[in-house]
Structures are given as structure tokens and as C-alpha cells.
């Protein structure tokens, strides 16, 4: 992570947000936007994936760096692992 990205980290555990970024990169939906900063770029990538596949994915990145992120799909709270599994399944099923 470079300095520009570190400047935008506002919450969630840093490792969580970094892992989220790597997972989103792997499925091809993460694009860093310096205007939005790191955490907003991660949130945008989750939303982009959801929009592409008809899911409303929400990530609430905590304001405290030690507070875990909260994830939901279509308004239902799910664990991070469940979200990753769902996204990987959807991405694999829709590979072009």
C-alpha cells in the first residue's frame, strides 16, 4: 500500500481492508480513485460488483481502526467469509 492509499484509510481493521482490496482486485472490480481515497474505493468496488450481478452489497467500515467491518447483502448482515464465498461463486459462475 502506498502513501496515497494509506492517507485514505479511515477505519475497519487495516488488515481487513487490505484483504478486501486484494480479493476485489482478484475478481477484477477494484480501481483506486485518489479523489475517493482507499476505503471509499473499496466500498465502491463492492457496490460495483453488486450492481453488475443484481446484489446490494454494503460494507460499513468502522470509524475506529480496531473495529471490524460489517458486511451485508440485500439488507441481510452476513460474515466477511460468507460474502467472499458468495462473490467468488458469482464471479466463477459468470466468467466470460
C-alpha positions in Angstrom: 0.0 0.0 0.0 1.5 3.4 -0.9 1.2 6.7 1.0 -1.7 8.0 -1.1 -3.7 4.9 -0.2 -2.7 5.0 3.5 -3.9 8.5 3.7 -7.4 7.4 2.9 -7.7 4.5 5.4 -10.3 5.7 7.8 -11.5 2.7 9.6 -12.0 -1.1 9.8 -9.1 -3.1 10.7 -6.3 -2.2 8.3 -5.7 -5.9 7.6 -9.4 -6.4 6.8 -9.4 -3.5 4.4 -6.2 -4.6 2.7 -7.5 -8.2 2.4 -10.8 -6.8 0.9 -8.8 -4.8 -1.6 -6.8 -7.9 -2.7 -10.0 -10.0 -3.0 -11.6 -7.3 -5.1 -8.5 -7.0 -7.3 -8.6 -10.8 -7.8 -12.1 -10.6 -9.2 -11.3 -7.5 -11.3 -13.5 -4.8 -9.7 -11.1 -2.7 -7.6 -9.9 0.6 -9.0 -8.2 3.0 -6.7 -9.5 6.5 -7.1 -7.3 9.1 -5.4 -10.3 11.5 -5.0 -12.3 8.9 -3.1 -9.3 7.5 -1.1 -8.6 3.9 -0.2 -11.6 2.9 1.9 -14.2 4.6 -0.4 -12.5 2.9 -3.3 -13.0 -0.5 -1.6 -16.7 0.3 -0.8 -17.2 1.4 -4.5 -15.7 -1.9 -5.7 -18.1 -3.9 -3.6 -21.0 -1.8 -4.9 -19.8 -2.1 -8.5 -19.7 -5.9 -8.1 -23.2 -5.9 -6.6 -24.6 -3.7 -9.3 -23.2 -6.0 -12.0 -24.8 -9.1 -10.5 -28.0 -7.7 -9.0 -26.9 -7.7 -5.4 -26.9 -4.8 -3.0 -23.6 -5.2 -1.2 -22.9 -2.8 1.7 -19.7 -2.5 3.7 -19.7 -0.4 6.8 -16.1 0.4 7.6 -15.8 1.3 11.2 -14.6 4.7 12.3 -12.1 3.1 14.7 -9.2 1.2 13.2 -9.8 -1.7 15.6 -13.5 -2.1 14.7 -14.3 -4.9 12.3 -16.1 -4.0 9.1 -19.8 -5.0 8.8 -21.0 -6.6 5.6 -24.5 -7.1 4.2 -26.1 -8.4 1.0 -29.6 -7.3 0.1 -30.0 -5.8 3.5 -29.1 -9.0 5.4 -26.0 -9.0 7.6 -23.5 -11.7 6.7 -20.0 -12.6 7.7 -17.0 -11.5 5.7 -16.3 -15.1 4.8 -19.8 -15.6 3.6 -19.5 -12.5 1.4 -16.2 -13.7 0.0 -17.7 -17.1 -0.8 -20.8 -15.6 -2.4 -18.7 -13.2 -4.5 -16.3 -16.0 -5.6 -19.2 -18.2 -6.6 -21.0 -15.5 -8.5 -17.7 -14.4 -10.3 -16.9 -18.1 -11.2 -20.4 -18.8 -12.5 -20.3 -15.6 -14.7 -16.8 -15.9 -16.1 -16.8 -14.7 -19.6 
